[in-house]
Amino acid sequence: MQIVDTISLIIGSFGVIVIIWGSLVSAIGLCSVELKRFSGDNSFAGRALIRHHLGFYLLMGLEFMIGADIVRTLIRPSLQELAILGSMVAIRTVISFFLNKEMDKGNKDN
């Protein structure tokens, strides 16, 4: 049981790391695009690309976190744990759906 908890923690932590990494990369990219704006390059496409990349990292991190929740529930399959897992998966799925939809919209605009 301890090893499954550890595996779940590692998977969940990796999801958090992916989100943090994507946020840092996107923040640096946004700063770069905004600094170029001062020289007259008002690139909407650059900002849209950064937004697309951030959405990708958020989705990937959420997927890892859902995986961690599923692994965690395997060792404690009580009704309460299943209800918690179900609600968390539902919330993350809705967030993922709208992020995917936003990313697809961005792809069609480019």
Residue pairs with C-beta under 8 A, 6 or more apart in sequence:
1 75
4 71
4 72
4 74
4 75
5 72
5 75
7 71
8 68
8 69
8 71
8 72
9 68
11 64
11 65
11 67
11 68
11 71
12 64
12 65
12 68
12 69
14 64
15 60
15 61
15 62
15 63
15 64
15 65
15 67
15 68
16 61
16 65
17 61
18 57
18 60
18 61
18 64
19 57
19 58
19 61
19 62
21 57
22 53
22 54
22 56
22 57
22 58
22 60
22 61
23 54
23 57
25 53
25 57
26 50
26 51
26 53
26 54
26 57
29 46
29 49
29 50
29 53
30 47
30 50
33 43
33 46
33 47
33 50
36 43
36 46
37 43
45 110
48 106
48 109
48 110
49 110
51 106
52 103
52 106
52 107
55 99
55 102
55 103
55 106
56 103
58 99
59 96
59 99
59 100
59 103
62 92
62 95
62 96
63 96
65 92
66 88
66 89
66 92
66 93
69 85
69 88
69 89
70 85
70 89
72 81
72 85
73 81
73 82
73 85
